[in-house]
């Protein structure tokens, strides 16, 4: 089973942000997020070596502007809604865009591979996109972190308590 797609590390996010800002300034402030997303996609695709020399090039993958805006404006509880009239780009929002861009780029790569190998498409998808852990598995992992005192942020603890509560509510009486 493979590891899930991860976004670039923080030091690269800062570098990508600076590059996107420079590109955006050249276009009078336009295209920052799209450039940032493309850099994250390129990193994701180039950091996962594959023996297939017919791999699609990351430069061939550009997310539609609407999709990048959707990533930025998502209503995920972790980042909160974004007012359309006042765009504040925080580190959390950039992390959200980076994560989604990396996942989107990897999904494009996977679909290109599935088209090349139609007989193995289901196997490829199952291996490259494993099912997420069950609620029970997640809750057990959270309890394991409590035992090792691995929590460093209050919001992380709140999310963990919510996950344990949902797992317990899902149990039969």
C-alpha positions, 0 to 999 in steps of 0.5 A: 500500500502506498503513502497518501499524497502529501503537500510540499514541506513548509520551506518549499511552500514559502519558496513557491509562495515567493515565486508565485508572488514574483510572477503575480507582480509581473502581471499586476497582481494576477495569477498568484494562486494558479502559479502557486498551485502549478508549482505544488503540482510540479513538485508532487509529480516530480518527487514521485519517481516512476519507471514509466518513461511515457509519464505525462509532464507536469508542465502539461497539467494546469488546473483551471482557475475556477478549481484553484479558486474553489480550493482557496475558498473551501468551507473546510472546518479547518480553514473556515469560509473565505469572504469573496470581497476580502481575500486573506491568504493565510498559511493554512489556506496556502497549505490547503491549496498546496495539498489539493493541487498536489492531489489533483496533479497526482490524480491526473497522472494516475488517470493518464496511466490508467488510460495507458493500461486499461486492463490494470486500471482498477488495480492501479487505482486501488493501490495508488488511492487506498481507502482512508482509515476507518473512523475506528482506526482514526480514533484508536490513533488519536488515543495513541497520541494521547498516551504519548502526549504528542499533541502540540496545539489546542486546535489539534486536540479539539479535532481529536476529541471531535473524532473520538466523539463521532466514533463513540456515537457510531457505536451500537448501544 
